[in-house]
Amino acid sequence: MVERRRARGGTLVLGGGFAGSYVARLLGRRGSTIVSLENFMLFTPLLPEAASGMLEPRHVVVPLRVMCPHAELLLGRLTGLSPERRAATVETGAGTFEIGYERAVLALGSVSRVLPIPGLAEHGLGFKDLPDAIHLRNHVLRQLEAAVTETDRGRAEAHLTFVFVGAGYAGVEALAELSDLVRDAMRYYPELPRYRTRWILVDAAPKILPEIPSRLGDYAARQLAKRRIEIRTSTTLESVGPSTIVLSGGERIASHTLVWTAGVRANPLLAHLEVPLDERGRVRVDSTLRVEERDGLWALGDCALVPNEATPGLPDPPTSQHALRQARRLAKNLQSDPRPYRYRTLGQVATLGRHKGIALVFGLPLRGFIGWFVTRTYHLYQLPLLSRKLRVVTDWTVALFFRRDIAELGTLGHPTRLGDD
């Protein structure tokens, strides 16, 4: 039996990520029904700091029921969509529902773009969501423990070699934060300083951070180089094994850690829905964010090909900054006469570890401490809920006086069953 129900306020938001949650929040008292696999929204700009232990993981997520108090939340998975009947099929823990709507918003986000590289799926680590970040942190700390037990220098240094593939924002920020974590942790491992610790950043592009102006990207490269981070540009990954990584040109690196941050692709679920897609699997929408040839259906965020009237011919990139601006426009379009989406990027920001960052604000390049401060200020401003802002500020303040915690919590969420020895 399939139970039938109606979306609250007539609006069904499919996806509780950055884009979908903000649409529901901005609809306010008009209400909506959110379908999401989790009961929280991940604030992705702070994910690298959660991975390094700078921030408590719970502080980089926002509960949807708190963020969107006038919305109804259903924890479940979208399995079908009929734009003609204006109905969606959702599987939940309580059964399957068919939800009727007047307006539906596709905000299904993206997944990691994985290439068919031998061994990547089996041995690579992702960095897309909170479980990825926490798993990566636990893995890095486990490598330190493994290195301590080794008596052979080569095997110990393999545990202390960390390779990141993808030199965009995610890869650079994650590497910088985790290298700070290891640097702080070393004081508690007196056996390790005699071994070489290596951090290697790999990208097929000719430079790192290609999204930003060259002078800021060059500054970032110099800062990473000062910290003895090896940068391999114009280089690709050939294969991954349990203890060996092979790069283009035949370079072999002894390592147990390969982190893949080389881009994203639209949620593959979209291919099974009755919506028009482009060649990269993104939903095609017009300038008002309405899905082409589908009345009552809208889309935004990473899963959509969103045209921007401020940048003709250049659709929005999959960033949280643009997802937020799209959500603001779409929330207004759902409540009044639709208007075209138009947004010119205010700037671009990135952190490079402790007290270092880069920012491009209104065309003004900032770097070093001021770039780091502006980046943090911008992220804090965009983070919803005063309670979350205060928690993050508290974590940052504590980090000024204490080093990062090195407790490895790999067993968290996997308790011993009652009766097991």
C-alpha positions in Angstrom: 0.0 0.0 0.0 1.2 3.5 -0.9 -0.1 6.2 1.4 -1.0 9.5 -0.2 -0.5 12.9 1.3 -0.1 16.5 0.3 3.0 18.7 0.6 2.6 21.4 3.2 1.8 24.7 1.7 1.8 23.0 -1.7 5.6 23.1 -2.0 7.7 19.9 -2.0 11.5 20.4 -1.6 13.4 17.3 -2.7 16.7 17.5 -1.0 17.8 19.0 2.3 21.3 20.2 1.3 22.5 23.7 1.0 20.2 24.7 -1.8 17.0 22.9 -0.7 17.2 23.9 3.0 17.6 27.6 2.2 14.5 27.5 -0.1 12.4 26.0 2.6 13.8 28.4 5.2 13.1 31.4 3.0 9.6 30.3 2.3 8.9 31.0 6.0 5.3 30.6 7.2 4.1 29.6 3.8 5.5 26.2 4.7 6.8 23.3 2.7 7.6 19.6 2.9 11.3 18.6 2.8 12.4 15.1 1.7 15.9 14.4 2.9 18.1 11.4 3.9 19.4 13.4 6.9 17.7 15.7 9.4 20.4 18.3 9.0 22.0 20.6 6.5 25.8 20.4 6.1 27.5 23.7 5.9 30.1 22.6 3.4 32.5 25.5 3.6 33.5 24.4 7.1 34.0 20.8 6.3 37.8 20.9 6.1 37.9 22.4 9.7 35.7 19.6 10.9 38.0 17.0 9.3 41.0 18.5 11.1 39.3 18.7 14.5 39.4 22.5 14.5 35.6 22.4 14.8 33.3 20.0 16.5 31.6 18.0 13.7 28.1 18.7 15.1 28.8 22.5 14.8 29.1 22.4 11.0 25.6 20.9 10.5 22.3 22.7 11.1 19.2 20.7 12.1 16.6 21.2 9.5 13.7 21.3 12.0 15.4 24.2 13.7 16.5 25.9 10.5 13.1 25.6 8.8 10.6 25.7 11.7 7.6 26.0 9.4 8.5 23.1 7.2 7.5 19.4 7.4 10.5 17.0 7.3 10.3 13.5 5.9 13.4 11.4 6.3 13.4 9.3 3.1 14.6 8.8 -0.4 13.0 10.0 -3.6 12.2 7.0 -5.9 9.9 8.4 -8.5 8.6 11.7 -9.9 5.6 12.4 -12.1 5.5 16.0 -13.3 2.3 15.4 -15.2 0.4 14.2 -12.1 2.5 16.5 -9.8 3.3 13.7 -7.5 6.5 12.2 -6.0 7.1 8.8 -4.6 9.2 8.7 -1.4 10.5 5.7 0.6 10.7 6.3 4.3 11.3 4.1 7.4 7.5 4.1 7.9 6.7 2.9 4.3 6.2 4.4 0.9 4.4 7.7 0.3 3.1 9.4 -2.8 3.2 13.1 -2.1 1.1 15.5 -4.2 2.3 19.0 -4.8 1.6 22.3 -6.6 5.3 23.2 -6.8 8.3 20.9 -6.5 11.9 21.9 -6.1 14.7 19.5 -7.2 17.7 20.1 -5.0 19.3 16.7 -5.0 22.9 18.0 -5.0 25.9 16.1 -6.4 28.2 13.2 -5.7 31.9 12.8 -6.2 33.0 12.5 -9.8 35.0 9.2 -9.8 37.0 8.2 -12.8 37.6 4.6 -13.9 41.1 4.5 -12.4 42.4 1.0 -11.3 42.1 0.7 -7.5 40.5 4.1 -6.9 37.1 2.9 -5.8 38.7 0.2 -3.6 41.5 2.2 -1.9 40.6 5.9 -2.4 39.0 8.1 0.3 36.4 10.7 -0.6 35.8 14.2 0.8 32.3 15.1 0.0 30.2 14.9 3.2 30.6 14.7 7.0 31.1 11.0 7.2 33.9 11.3 4.6 35.5 14.1 6.7 35.4 12.2 10.0 36.5 9.0 8.4 39.5 10.8 6.8 40.5 12.3 10.2 40.3 8.9 11.9 42.3 7.4 9.0 45.1 10.0 9.3 45.4 9.5 13.0 45.5 5.7 12.5 48.4 6.2 10.1 50.4 7.9 12.9 49.7 5.0 15.2 50.7 2.5 12.5 53.9 4.4 11.8 54.9 4.3 15.5 54.7 0.5 15.5 56.9 0.1 12.4 60.6 -0.8 12.8 61.4 -0.3 9.1 61.9 3.3 7.9 60.4 2.7 4.5 57.2 1.2 5.8 56.9 3.9 8.5 57.3 6.7 6.0 54.6 5.1 3.8 52.2 5.6 6.6 53.3 9.2 6.9 52.8 10.0 3.2 49.4 11.5 2.2 48.4 12.1 -1.4 45.5 14.4 -2.4 44.2 14.4 -6.0 42.3 17.5 -6.9 43.8 21.0 -6.3 40.5 22.9 -6.2 39.1 24.5 -3.1 38.2 21.2 -1.4 41.6 19.5 -2.0 43.7 22.5 -1.0 41.7 23.4 2.1 41.5 19.8 3.3 45.2 19.1 2.8 46.1 22.4 4.6 43.9 21.6 7.6 44.9 18.0 7.9 48.6 18.8 7.6 48.1 21.2 10.6 46.5 18.4 12.5 49.5 16.1 11.9 51.9 18.9 12.8 50.1 19.5 16.1 49.9 15.7 16.8 53.6 15.1 16.3 54.5 16.5 19.7 52.7 13.5 21.2 54.6 11.0 19.0 58.3 11.4 19.9 59.2 8.5 17.7 58.0 10.0 14.5 60.1 13.2 13.9 63.0 11.0 12.7 60.8 9.9 9.8 59.9 12.0 6.8 56.3 13.1 6.6 55.1 13.9 3.0 52.0 15.8 1.7 51.5 15.6 -2.0 48.9 17.6 -4.0 48.2 16.3 -7.5 46.1 17.9 -10.3 45.8 17.5 -14.0 45.6 21.3 -14.5 48.7 23.4 -15.0 48.2 25.3 -11.7 46.3 24.9 -8.4 43.1 26.7 -7.6 42.4 27.5 -11.2 39.1 29.2 -10.2 40.9 32.2 -8.7 43.2 34.9 -10.2 46.7 33.7 -11.0 48.5 35.9 -8.4 46.4 34.5 -5.6 46.8 30.9 -6.9 50.6 31.5 -7.1 50.6 32.8 -3.5 48.7 29.7 -2.3 51.3 27.5 -4.1 54.2 29.4 -2.5 52.6 29.1 1.0 52.1 25.3 0.5 55.6 24.9 -0.7 57.0 26.7 2.3 55.3 24.0 4.4 57.1 21.4 2.3 53.9 20.3 0.5 54.8 18.8 -2.8 52.7 20.1 -5.7 52.4 17.9 -8.9 50.5 19.9 -11.5 49.8 18.6 -15.1 49.9 15.2 -13.5 47.2 12.5 -13.3 46.6 9.5 -11.2 47.2 6.2 -13.0 46.4 3.6 -10.3 45.9 3.1 -6.6 46.9 0.0 -4.5 46.7 -0.7 -0.8 50.2 0.7 -0.3 51.3 2.1 -3.6 50.1 5.1 -5.7 51.2 5.5 -9.3 51.1 8.9 -11.1 51.5 9.7 -14.7 55.0 9.4 -15.9 55.4 6.2 -13.9 56.2 7.9 -10.5 55.4 5.4 -7.7 54.7 6.6 -4.2 54.6 4.4 -1.2 51.5 5.5 0.7 48.4 4.2 2.4 46.4 7.4 1.9 44.8 8.6 -1.3 42.2 11.4 -1.0 40.1 12.0 -4.1 38.7 15.6 -4.4 38.7 15.9 -8.2 35.3 17.4 -8.8 31.6 16.5 -8.5 28.8 15.4 -10.8 25.0 15.7 -10.6 23.1 13.2 -8.5 22.7 10.1 -10.7 19.1 9.7 -9.5 18.2 12.4 -11.9 18.6 10.0 -14.8 15.7 8.0 -13.5 13.3 10.9 -13.3 11.1 12.5 -16.0 13.2 15.6 -16.3 15.4 17.1 -19.2 19.1 16.7 -18.6 22.2 18.1 -20.3 25.2 16.0 -21.4 26.6 16.1 -17.8 23.4 14.9 -16.2 22.3 18.2 -14.8 18.6 19.3 -14.9 18.0 22.0 -17.6 16.3 25.1 -16.2 15.4 28.4 -17.7 16.5 31.8 -16.3 13.8 31.7 -13.6 15.0 28.3 -12.4 11.9 26.5 -13.7 12.7 23.1 -15.3 12.3 23.3 -19.0 9.0 22.0 -20.3 7.8 21.0 -16.8 5.1 23.1 -15.2 5.3 23.4 -11.5 8.8 21.9 -11.3 11.9 23.9 -10.4 15.6 23.0 -9.8 18.7 24.6 -8.4 22.1 23.9 -6.8 24.6 21.3 -7.9 22.0 19.1 -9.7 21.0 21.9 -12.1 22.4 23.7 -15.1 21.6 27.2 -13.9 21.9 30.1 -16.4 23.0 33.4 -14.9 22.0 36.6 -16.6 25.0 38.3 -15.1 27.3 35.9 -16.8 25.7 35.0 -20.2 27.0 31.7 -21.6 28.6 30.8 -18.2 26.3 28.7 -16.0 26.8 28.9 -12.2 29.5 26.7 -10.8 28.6 24.1 -8.0 29.5 26.3 -5.0 27.6 27.1 -1.8 27.8 30.8 -2.6 25.8 30.4 -5.8 23.4 27.8 -4.3 22.5 30.3 -1.6 21.8 33.1 -4.2 19.8 30.7 -6.3 17.7 29.7 -3.3 16.9 33.4 -2.6 15.7 34.0 -6.1 13.7 30.8 -6.3 12.0 31.4 -2.9 10.8 34.7 -4.3 9.8 33.2 -7.6 7.6 30.6 -5.8 5.7 33.3 -4.0 5.3 35.9 -6.7 5.7 36.5 -10.4 9.0 34.7 -11.5 11.9 36.9 -12.3 15.2 35.9 -13.9 18.1 34.8 -11.8 21.0 37.2 -11.9 24.0 37.2 -9.6 27.5 38.5 -9.9 30.0 36.8 -7.6 31.0 38.9 -4.7 34.3 37.2 -4.3 36.1 33.9 -3.7 37.8 32.8 -0.5 39.9 29.9 0.8 41.9 29.0 3.9 45.4 27.6 3.7 45.7 26.3 7.3 46.5 28.2 10.5 46.3 32.0 10.0 46.8 31.8 6.2 44.2 32.4 3.5 43.3 34.0 0.2 40.3 36.1 -0.7 39.1 38.0 -3.7 36.5 40.5 -2.5 34.9 43.0 -5.0 38.0 42.5 -7.1 40.4 43.3 -4.3 42.9 40.4 -3.7 43.7 39.6 0.0 46.2 37.1 1.3 47.9 35.9 4.4 46.3 36.7 7.8 43.8 39.2 6.4 42.7 36.7 3.7 42.3 34.1 6.4 40.3 36.5 8.6 38.0 37.6 5.8 37.4 34.0 4.8 36.3 33.0 8.3 34.2 36.1 8.7 32.4 35.4 5.5 31.7 31.8 6.4 30.5 32.8 9.8 28.1 35.4 8.3 26.6 32.8 6.0 26.2 30.2 8.6 22.5 30.1 9.7 21.3 30.3 13.3 22.9 32.4 16.1 23.4 29.2 18.2 25.5 27.7 15.5 27.5 30.9 15.0 28.3 31.0 18.7 29.4 27.4 18.8 31.7 27.9 15.9 33.2 31.0 17.4 33.7 29.2 20.7 35.6 26.4 18.9 37.8 28.9 17.0 38.6 30.7 20.3 39.5 27.5 22.1 41.8 26.6 19.2 43.8 29.8 19.7 45.0 28.5 23.0 45.1 24.7 22.6 46.3 22.3 19.9 43.9 20.1 18.1 42.6 17.0 19.8 44.2 13.7 18.6 41.5 11.2 19.8 40.8 8.7 17.0 37.1 7.8 17.1 36.9 5.2 14.3 34.6 3.0 16.4 32.1 5.8 17.0 28.7 4.7 15.8 29.8 1.0 15.8 29.1 -0.1 19.4 29.7 -3.7 20.6 26.6 -5.7 20.5 25.1 -6.7 23.8 26.3 -10.1 24.7 29.5 -9.9 22.6 32.8 -10.3 24.4 
